[in-house]
Amino acid sequence: MFKQSVNISLVHKLRTTAYPSPIVRLPIQRNFRRPRKDHGVLTLNPGRKPYTLLFDGDKLPFQAGALQVVNVESVDEVSLFLMLLGEACEIFISPDFRIANPGVYALLKSLSYPSLKGTPPFDIETAAKLMKKLPLDLKSLVRSPLALTMEDSLPGLMDKKYVHKKNDANVLISEVFTSGRLHHFNMLEETEELSFDHVSDHVQGMLMLEALRQAAITTAHLQGLSFDGGLGLLKYNTNFFHYLESGAPIILRAYCGFSADETSEDKEAPVYIQVMQWGKVCAEATLNAFAYMSSKRYQQQRERIEKISSRSQMQFKAKVSKFVEEDATR
């Protein structure tokens, strides 16, 4: 059943403000073209954008060939996708569906593409839920430098300063391609830092974990973390679904619920990343780090952690010594 619950506050963020158009009187002309009506985020001809949002229970006007359709349940969910994808998505609603749901159609007509500047609109849990419904953005990626098939050349490496490396040979992600609020990278398979004692026809898990770490650090920098700052890892959860075939292009798709500027305070920097090959999600990771906006703050925190660690070490040694002494007296 189609969900008609609407979060008015959420929809209000995407509404356009109606201003009366000034009357322009044209000189008499024999021939002129009537300007085409702009439907905004709504479309009569799905396929103009990488993603077409379609309500559950609605139908497209034709067989969806190269269309990438994302089924949505409510206007709230549409609003979330608009904030995630920006102009990379459009909404289709058939005449029959709009007649049956006039309130929904009225709300959709008031929506516009939101600005993608500023603070990310929602947490990574919400982003993950949305991204799990999204196929790979092929329409955008075929026009990007990223490799999609084995015939494609890999793009250049991400600058090593973004992944906190001193040697280019240890960079495991490519230059970034961004669409909406999603960052895309190709993952590489070779680094001087890791070696394995056997040949495998699939990508080693440890290699993928390092690539995901590098992608998370990079997205934080792309969204405002100064190179003078630093990150302290708080959480790193990974789920594996399928093997990654060695030698075939791998794409990392990331959303970062963090942004910063020179005035920002230290805060958490959560990232959700999907590992994709042949359009299929093979793994996912949630990384949460604490972002220190300056090297001074980062060093202060390291010194504090070292003091705590030293105290814990001393307490542990004291306990061990006590057990040794008790055992010696028996």
C-alpha positions in Angstrom: 0.0 0.0 0.0 1.3 3.4 -0.9 2.4 5.4 2.1 1.0 9.0 2.1 2.5 10.1 5.5 4.3 13.4 4.9 6.9 15.1 7.0 5.8 18.7 6.4 9.1 20.1 7.8 11.1 17.9 5.4 9.1 18.8 2.4 9.2 22.5 3.3 13.0 22.5 2.8 12.5 21.6 -0.9 9.5 23.8 -1.7 9.9 26.6 -4.3 8.6 30.0 -3.4 6.0 31.3 -5.9 6.7 34.8 -7.2 4.4 36.4 -9.8 6.1 36.6 -13.2 6.4 40.2 -14.6 4.3 40.8 -17.7 6.5 41.3 -20.7 4.7 42.7 -23.7 6.3 41.5 -26.9 6.2 43.4 -30.2 3.9 42.0 -32.8 5.4 39.0 -34.5 4.1 36.7 -37.1 6.0 33.7 -35.9 7.4 32.9 -32.4 8.0 29.8 -30.4 5.9 29.2 -27.3 8.4 28.6 -24.5 8.4 25.0 -23.3 7.0 24.5 -19.8 9.6 23.7 -17.2 8.4 20.8 -15.0 11.2 21.1 -12.5 11.9 17.9 -10.7 8.8 16.3 -12.3 9.2 14.7 -15.7 6.8 13.6 -18.4 9.6 11.7 -20.2 11.6 9.6 -17.8 15.2 9.0 -18.6 16.5 12.6 -18.8 18.3 12.1 -15.4 20.4 9.2 -14.1 17.7 8.1 -11.7 13.9 8.1 -12.1 11.9 8.0 -8.9 8.7 6.0 -9.2 6.1 5.6 -6.5 5.1 2.1 -5.4 1.9 1.2 -7.3 2.6 3.5 -10.2 3.7 2.5 -13.7 6.0 3.9 -16.3 4.5 4.8 -19.7 6.7 2.3 -21.5 9.1 -0.5 -20.9 12.1 0.8 -19.0 15.1 -0.1 -21.2 18.1 1.9 -20.0 16.2 3.6 -17.2 17.5 3.3 -13.7 14.3 3.3 -11.6 14.2 3.7 -7.9 10.9 2.9 -6.2 9.8 5.2 -3.4 7.1 4.8 -0.8 6.3 8.4 0.2 6.9 12.1 -0.5 9.2 12.1 2.5 11.4 9.5 0.8 11.4 11.5 -2.4 12.6 14.5 -0.4 15.4 12.5 1.0 16.5 11.3 -2.4 16.5 14.9 -3.7 18.8 15.9 -0.9 21.1 13.0 -1.6 21.2 13.1 -5.4 20.3 16.6 -6.3 19.8 17.0 -10.1 20.9 13.4 -10.7 17.3 12.3 -10.1 13.8 13.1 -11.4 10.3 12.2 -10.4 7.7 10.5 -12.7 4.1 10.3 -11.7 1.5 8.9 -14.2 -1.8 10.7 -14.9 -3.8 7.8 -13.3 -1.6 7.9 -10.1 -1.9 11.7 -9.8 -5.7 11.6 -10.2 -5.8 8.9 -7.5 -3.4 10.8 -5.2 -4.1 14.6 -5.7 -2.5 15.6 -2.4 0.7 13.8 -3.3 0.8 15.4 -6.7 0.3 18.9 -5.2 3.2 18.4 -2.8 5.5 17.1 -5.6 4.8 20.1 -7.7 6.0 22.4 -4.9 9.4 20.6 -4.7 12.6 21.9 -6.2 16.2 20.7 -6.4 18.0 21.6 -3.1 21.4 23.3 -2.8 24.1 20.7 -2.2 26.3 23.2 -0.3 26.6 23.3 3.4 26.1 20.7 6.1 25.1 17.2 4.9 21.3 16.8 5.4 21.1 13.6 7.3 23.0 10.9 9.2 24.8 7.9 7.6 22.2 5.5 8.7 19.6 7.3 6.6 22.1 7.6 3.7 22.8 3.9 3.9 19.1 3.0 3.7 18.8 5.2 0.6 22.0 4.0 -1.0 20.9 0.3 -0.7 18.1 1.1 -3.1 20.3 2.9 -5.6 21.8 1.1 -8.6 25.1 2.3 -9.8 24.9 5.7 -11.5 25.9 4.4 -14.9 24.5 7.4 -16.9 26.9 9.7 -15.0 29.8 7.3 -14.6 30.1 6.5 -18.3 30.9 10.2 -18.8 33.4 10.2 -15.9 37.1 9.2 -15.9 36.3 6.2 -13.7 36.7 2.7 -15.1 33.6 0.6 -15.4 34.7 -2.3 -17.6 37.9 -4.2 -18.1 38.4 -2.3 -21.4 38.5 1.0 -19.5 41.7 2.6 -18.3 42.0 3.5 -14.7 42.0 7.2 -13.9 44.9 8.9 -12.0 45.7 8.3 -8.4 44.2 10.4 -5.6 46.8 12.8 -4.3 48.7 11.0 -1.5 48.1 13.9 0.9 44.3 13.0 0.9 45.0 9.4 2.1 47.8 10.4 4.5 50.6 8.5 2.7 54.2 9.5 1.9 54.5 7.2 -1.1 52.3 7.2 -4.2 52.8 3.4 -4.5 50.7 3.0 -1.3 47.6 5.0 -2.6 44.7 2.6 -3.2 42.0 4.9 -4.6 41.7 6.9 -7.7 40.8 10.5 -8.3 37.2 11.2 -7.2 34.1 11.6 -9.2 31.2 13.3 -7.3 27.5 13.3 -8.2 25.0 14.9 -5.9 26.4 14.1 -2.4 28.0 10.8 -3.4 31.7 10.4 -4.0 32.9 7.7 -6.3 36.4 6.2 -6.6 38.1 3.3 -8.4 39.8 1.0 -6.0 43.3 -0.2 -6.9 44.8 -3.6 -6.1 48.5 -3.0 -5.4 50.4 -1.4 -2.6 53.9 -1.7 -1.3 52.6 -1.9 2.3 50.8 -5.2 2.0 51.9 -8.5 0.5 50.3 -12.0 0.6 51.9 -15.4 0.5 49.6 -16.9 -2.1 48.1 -15.9 -5.4 44.3 -15.4 -5.4 41.7 -14.9 -8.1 39.9 -12.5 -5.8 40.9 -9.3 -4.0 42.2 -9.9 -0.6 40.0 -8.6 2.2 42.8 -6.8 4.0 43.6 -4.8 0.9 39.9 -3.7 0.6 39.9 -2.6 4.3 42.8 -0.3 3.7 41.2 1.1 0.5 38.0 1.8 2.5 40.0 3.6 5.2 41.7 5.7 2.5 38.3 6.6 0.9 36.9 7.6 4.3 39.8 9.9 5.0 39.6 11.4 1.6 35.9 12.2 1.8 36.5 14.0 5.1 39.1 16.2 3.4 36.8 16.7 0.4 34.2 18.1 2.8 36.3 20.5 4.6 38.8 18.8 6.9 42.0 20.8 6.8 45.2 19.0 5.9 46.6 20.4 9.1 43.9 18.4 11.0 43.7 14.8 11.8 41.3 11.9 12.4 41.0 9.4 15.2 39.2 6.2 14.3 36.3 5.4 16.6 34.4 2.6 14.8 35.0 0.5 11.7 32.2 -2.0 10.8 32.3 -4.0 7.6 29.9 -6.5 6.0 31.1 -8.8 3.1 28.6 -10.1 0.6 30.5 -11.3 -2.5 34.1 -11.9 -3.6 35.7 -9.1 -5.6 37.1 -10.4 -8.9 40.8 -9.6 -9.3 41.6 -7.4 -12.3 38.1 -6.1 -12.8 37.2 -2.5 -12.0 36.0 -1.8 -8.5 34.0 1.3 -7.5 33.7 2.7 -4.0 30.6 4.9 -3.4 30.7 7.0 -0.3 28.5 9.4 1.7 30.1 11.5 4.5 27.9 13.0 7.2 30.5 15.6 7.9 31.5 19.0 6.7 33.8 21.7 8.1 35.4 25.0 7.5 38.0 27.1 9.2 35.6 28.0 12.0 34.5 24.5 12.8 34.9 22.8 16.2 36.3 19.3 16.6 33.5 16.8 15.9 32.7 13.3 14.6 33.1 12.4 10.9 31.0 9.4 10.0 31.2 7.8 6.5 29.2 5.0 4.8 30.9 3.3 1.8 29.7 0.6 -0.6 32.2 -1.6 -2.6 30.7 -2.3 -6.0 31.8 -4.5 -8.9 29.8 -5.1 -12.1 27.0 -3.0 -10.5 26.7 -5.3 -7.5 27.3 -4.4 -3.9 30.0 -6.8 -2.7 30.8 -5.2 0.7 29.9 -2.2 2.8 31.5 -0.3 5.6 30.6 2.2 8.3 33.5 4.2 9.6 33.3 6.8 12.3 36.2 9.0 13.2 36.7 12.0 15.4 38.0 15.0 13.4 40.5 17.3 14.9 40.6 20.6 13.0 44.2 21.4 13.7 47.5 19.5 14.3 47.8 21.2 17.7 44.4 19.7 18.8 45.3 16.3 17.3 48.7 16.3 19.2 47.0 17.2 22.4 44.6 14.3 22.1 47.4 11.9 21.3 49.3 13.0 24.4 46.2 12.5 26.5 45.6 9.0 25.1 49.3 8.1 25.7 48.9 9.1 29.4 45.8 6.9 29.7 47.5 4.0 28.0 50.6 4.4 30.2 48.4 4.3 33.3 46.6 1.2 32.1 49.9 -0.5 31.4 51.2 0.2 34.9 48.0 -1.1 36.5 48.1 -4.3 34.4 51.8 -4.9 35.2 51.0 -4.5 38.9 48.2 -7.1 38.7 50.5 -9.6 36.8 53.2 -9.1 39.4 50.8 -9.8 42.2 49.7 -13.1 40.7 53.3 -14.1 40.1 54.2 -13.4 43.7 51.2 -15.4 45.0 52.0 -18.3 42.7 55.7 -18.3 43.9 54.6 -18.6 47.6 52.5 -21.7 47.0 
